[in-house]
Amino acid sequence: MKILMLIEYFHPFASGGSEWSVYHLIRGLQERNSIFSILTPNYGTEGEEIWNGVKIRRFPFFPRAR
């Protein structure tokens, strides 16, 4: 099964509780042969990478001016 998880921040930005919870959820479910990707905004890093066995895809993000 292929699963895409959306999250506002992920490694290396804002390594808080929700980011680690998503990471550990994915690592646990990968043991059941599911394929995961994370989709998150690009805050100045590469568009696609693999970090600790998790594929991370980043999309362009342009903050609004006030």
Secondary structure, DSSP 8 states (H G I E B T S, - for coil): -EEEEE-S--TTS---HHHHHHHHHHHHHHTTT-EEEEEEEESSS-SEEEETTEEEEEEE------
